[in-house]
Amino acid sequence: MRYDTTLKTLFQAPPPQLLQLLVGGQARTMLSVEYPTVQMRRPDLVVRLTDGRLYHLELQSTNDPAMPWRMLEYFALLCQSYGQAPLQQVLYVGEAPLTMPARLAYPTLAFQYESIDIRTLDGAALLTSPSLEDNILALLCRLRNPRVAVQHLLARIAGLVETARADALAKLVILAGLRRLHPVVREEIQQMPITINIQENPFLREIFEEGRQEGRQEGRQEEGSVLLGRLLAHRFGPLPPWAQQQLAGADLAALEAWGLRLFEATSLEEVLRTP
């Protein structure tokens, strides 16, 4: 939900460069569309393009097997409202590979639309856009160097007024989670030439607290690995490379289990066996 909400706020004004990449055109009119039913239906983006086409875009961060039915419902509602068949696309922004279907095929029904994984789009084009929404969405696209992209984004955000800066940083941090870029974003935010009150922003506070927790966890794992390695070497002699690698990659649960076996096992292999 957090990803979906953030993405939809970026589409309150259609990102111009992203629309150019998706449909080769620009929005002429933003259309407000909402259909009251038993369950409220509100498309993510419906615009009238400059060439007259009716364009409907849905954002999706998970693989939903029911997506074709939702798109068909929107297709029928938009045709009824505007008397024109919409050009429809689903823009997939999730972390897992895109696997959801984009068509329905029955003896009396054939329906399809275009489903696009945003990672197939060139992020460089969005980074150079004058639209900040385009710039932030670039983080989800194909990037040659994600760290350089984060640096570019933060330089752009640093020039905003304080309120807008905090809002843009929150969106950047949230979307970074879809590409596992939180560590990069944390490091680069700390290098920004401006002061940010992290405690006043719940999203920034959360991501920096996660970083501290990860650091403490890694420290405990390293200490446990070194200590157990010394005890094993004292009992069984110098550790072979395979044992050193196994210790270095172990989590705290494995280190604890091996430590409990240490004084009962008769060999190094018996101590370090996996469950």
C-alpha positions in Angstrom: 0.0 0.0 0.0 2.8 2.4 0.8 4.3 1.9 -2.7 1.0 2.3 -4.4 0.1 5.5 -2.5 3.4 7.1 -3.3 3.3 6.2 -6.9 -0.2 7.6 -7.3 0.8 10.9 -5.9 3.5 11.1 -8.5 0.8 10.8 -11.2 -1.5 13.5 -9.9 0.2 15.5 -12.7 1.2 13.2 -15.5 5.0 12.8 -15.7 5.6 14.2 -19.2 8.8 12.3 -20.1 7.4 9.0 -18.9 4.3 9.5 -21.0 6.5 10.2 -24.0 8.3 6.9 -23.5 5.1 4.9 -23.0 2.8 6.3 -25.7 4.9 8.8 -27.7 2.7 11.7 -26.7 1.7 14.2 -24.0 -1.4 14.7 -21.9 -3.6 17.5 -23.1 -6.3 17.2 -20.5 -6.3 15.4 -17.1 -9.6 13.6 -16.7 -11.1 13.0 -13.3 -12.7 9.6 -13.4 -14.4 7.8 -10.5 -17.1 5.1 -10.7 -19.3 4.4 -7.7 -20.2 0.8 -7.4 -20.4 -1.8 -4.6 -16.6 -1.3 -4.6 -15.3 2.2 -5.6 -13.5 2.1 -9.0 -10.9 4.9 -9.6 -8.4 4.4 -12.4 -4.8 5.5 -11.6 -4.5 7.8 -14.6 -6.9 8.8 -17.4 -5.9 11.6 -19.8 -6.8 13.0 -23.2 -3.6 13.0 -25.3 -2.7 15.8 -27.6 -3.5 13.6 -30.6 -7.0 13.0 -29.3 -6.6 9.5 -27.9 -8.1 8.5 -24.6 -5.3 7.0 -22.5 -5.7 4.8 -19.3 -2.7 3.7 -17.2 -2.7 1.5 -14.1 0.3 1.2 -11.8 1.0 -2.2 -10.3 3.6 -3.2 -7.8 2.6 -6.9 -7.5 1.7 -9.6 -9.9 -2.1 -9.8 -9.7 -3.6 -12.6 -11.8 -7.0 -10.8 -11.7 -5.5 -7.7 -13.4 -7.1 -8.5 -16.9 -10.6 -8.5 -15.3 -10.0 -5.2 -13.6 -8.7 -3.7 -16.9 -11.7 -5.0 -18.8 -14.0 -3.4 -16.3 -12.2 -0.1 -16.7 -12.4 -0.5 -20.5 -16.1 -0.9 -20.4 -16.7 2.0 -18.0 -14.4 4.4 -20.0 -16.1 3.4 -23.3 -19.5 4.2 -21.7 -18.3 7.5 -20.3 -16.4 8.9 -23.4 -17.8 6.9 -26.3 -14.3 5.9 -27.3 -12.1 2.9 -26.7 -9.1 3.8 -24.5 -5.5 2.9 -25.1 -4.7 0.9 -22.0 -1.4 0.0 -20.3 -0.3 -1.5 -17.0 3.0 -0.2 -15.8 4.5 -2.8 -13.5 7.0 -1.4 -10.9 7.5 -4.4 -8.6 10.7 -6.1 -7.6 9.8 -9.6 -8.7 9.8 -10.5 -12.5 6.6 -9.5 -14.4 4.5 -12.6 -14.7 0.8 -11.5 -14.6 -1.3 -12.0 -17.7 -2.3 -9.1 -20.0 -5.2 -10.8 -21.9 -8.4 -12.7 -21.7 -9.3 -15.4 -24.2 -12.7 -17.1 -24.2 -14.9 -18.4 -27.1 -17.1 -15.3 -26.8 -14.5 -12.8 -25.5 -11.1 -11.7 -26.5 -9.5 -8.8 -24.6 -5.9 -7.6 -24.2 -3.8 -4.5 -23.3 -0.1 -3.7 -23.0 1.7 -4.6 -19.8 5.1 -2.9 -19.4 7.8 -3.6 -16.8 9.2 -0.2 -16.0 12.7 -1.7 -15.8 12.6 -1.9 -19.6 12.5 1.9 -19.8 15.7 4.0 -20.0 16.0 5.8 -16.7 18.4 8.4 -18.2 15.6 10.0 -20.2 13.6 10.5 -17.0 16.5 11.9 -15.0 17.0 14.7 -17.5 13.3 15.7 -17.5 12.4 19.0 -15.9 9.6 17.2 -14.0 10.6 16.1 -10.5 8.0 13.3 -10.8 9.9 11.9 -13.8 13.2 12.2 -11.9 11.9 10.2 -9.0 10.3 7.5 -11.2 13.7 7.1 -12.9 14.8 5.2 -9.9 12.6 2.3 -10.9 13.8 2.2 -14.5 16.9 0.7 -16.1 19.9 2.5 -14.8 23.5 2.2 -15.7 24.7 3.4 -12.3 22.0 3.6 -9.6 24.2 5.5 -7.2 24.9 8.3 -9.7 21.1 8.4 -10.3 20.5 8.8 -6.5 23.1 11.5 -6.3 21.4 13.4 -9.2 18.0 13.1 -7.6 19.3 14.4 -4.2 21.0 17.3 -5.9 17.7 18.2 -7.5 15.8 17.7 -4.3 18.3 19.8 -2.3 17.3 22.9 -4.2 13.6 22.6 -3.2 12.0 24.6 -0.3 12.0 22.7 3.0 8.4 21.3 2.8 8.7 20.2 -0.8 12.2 18.7 0.0 10.9 16.6 2.8 8.0 15.3 0.7 10.3 14.5 -2.3 12.8 12.7 0.0 10.0 10.6 1.5 8.9 9.5 -1.9 12.5 8.7 -3.0 13.1 6.6 0.1 9.9 4.7 -0.3 10.5 3.8 -4.0 14.1 2.9 -3.2 12.7 -0.1 -1.3 11.4 -1.5 -4.6 15.0 -1.7 -5.9 16.8 -2.5 -2.6 18.6 0.8 -2.7 18.0 1.9 0.9 21.7 1.6 1.8 22.7 3.7 -1.1 20.1 6.4 -0.3 21.1 6.4 3.3 24.7 7.0 2.5 24.0 9.7 -0.1 21.5 11.6 2.1 24.2 11.8 4.8 26.5 13.5 2.2 23.9 16.1 1.2 25.1 19.7 1.6 22.0 20.6 3.6 20.7 19.7 7.0 17.7 17.5 7.1 15.7 16.9 10.3 15.3 13.1 9.9 13.3 12.8 13.2 10.5 15.0 11.9 9.9 12.8 8.8 8.5 9.4 9.6 9.7 7.8 6.4 13.3 9.0 6.7 13.3 8.2 10.4 12.2 4.6 9.6 14.8 4.0 6.9 17.7 5.4 9.0 16.6 3.3 12.0 16.5 0.2 9.8 20.1 1.1 8.8 21.2 1.3 12.4 19.5 -2.0 13.2 21.2 -3.7 10.3 24.5 -2.4 11.4 24.1 -3.7 14.9 22.9 -7.1 13.5 26.0 -7.3 11.3 28.2 -6.4 14.2 26.8 -9.2 16.4 27.2 -11.7 13.6 30.8 -10.8 13.0 31.7 -11.0 16.7 29.9 -14.4 17.0 31.6 -15.8 13.9 35.1 -14.7 15.2 34.5 -16.2 18.6 33.2 -19.5 17.4 36.0 -19.7 14.9 38.6 -19.4 17.7 36.8 -22.1 19.8 36.6 -24.5 16.8 40.3 -23.9 16.0 41.2 -24.5 19.7 39.5 -27.9 19.6 39.9 -29.2 16.1 43.0 -27.3 14.8 43.4 -24.7 12.1 40.1 -24.2 10.1 40.1 -25.2 6.5 38.9 -22.6 3.9 35.4 -24.2 3.6 34.8 -23.9 7.3 36.0 -20.2 7.4 33.6 -19.4 4.5 30.7 -21.1 6.2 31.3 -19.2 9.4 31.7 -15.9 7.6 28.3 -16.3 5.8 26.3 -17.6 8.8 23.5 -15.7 10.6 23.1 -15.5 14.3 20.7 -18.5 14.5 23.2 -20.8 12.8 26.1 -19.6 14.9 24.1 -20.3 18.1 23.2 -23.8 16.9 26.8 -24.6 16.1 28.0 -23.2 19.4 25.6 -25.6 21.2 27.1 -28.6 19.3 30.7 -27.6 19.9 31.4 -29.6 23.0 29.4 -32.7 22.0 30.5 -33.2 18.4 33.5 -35.3 17.6 34.5 -33.5 14.4 34.4 -30.1 12.7 32.0 -31.5 10.1 29.6 -32.6 12.7 29.6 -29.1 14.3 29.0 -27.2 11.1 26.5 -29.5 9.5 23.4 -27.8 8.2 20.0 -28.9 9.4 
